[in-house]
């Protein structure tokens, strides 16, 4: 039997880096891991609708840095930086409410995603947004795939939907693919994301795979 492996974790340490970068010593590993998991879930819910690609975390000796990658940084930063200040206050309140110790100063950085149509997380949210607006799901899938394939760096895309599609009584799955997606090739740059479209009759699950070519090591690195 074949095993389905997450395309991101499958390539960790090969062409992907960890989304949490720190070193846990002196029994702090458990606290750091709990903080990362709870905070990432909180920020994902808090920033839903702001086209956030990923939330990364870095810890140093005296600092805790949260990097939010989004295609619309202006929506998060707000007018004259008010949005990011309010977000930082909410993060500190959340951590104190969950009784999570913080070592050092908390910093929030917002980075812009240059090509949102080739980012799986943003594309998955675009599909969810279209379905929540009650557009026909097949049209949403087709238009999304055409938008993604219009990018030069994209060589393949697959969109999968599962649930009560179109409000039907019986749940089913639909899948649409264009180009190629080599899931078992380590050097293949496959971006993957999951999302949910919240409907009155239940959630619809969305999965998106985007293949952006193969990554080879530099000649200098090989030497």
Buried (B, 14 or more C-beta within 10 A) or exposed (E): EEEEEEBBEBBEEEBBEEBBEBEEEEEBEEBBEEBBEBBBEBBEEBBBEBBBBBBBBBBBEEEBBBBBBBBBBEBBBEEEEEBBEEBBEEBEEBBEEEEBEEBEEBEBEBEEBEEBBBBBBBBBBBBBBBBEEEEEBEEBBBBBBEBBBEBEEBBBBBBBBBBBBEEEEEEEEBEBEBBEBEBEEEEBBBBBBEBBBEBEEEBBBBBBBBBBEEEEEEEEEEE
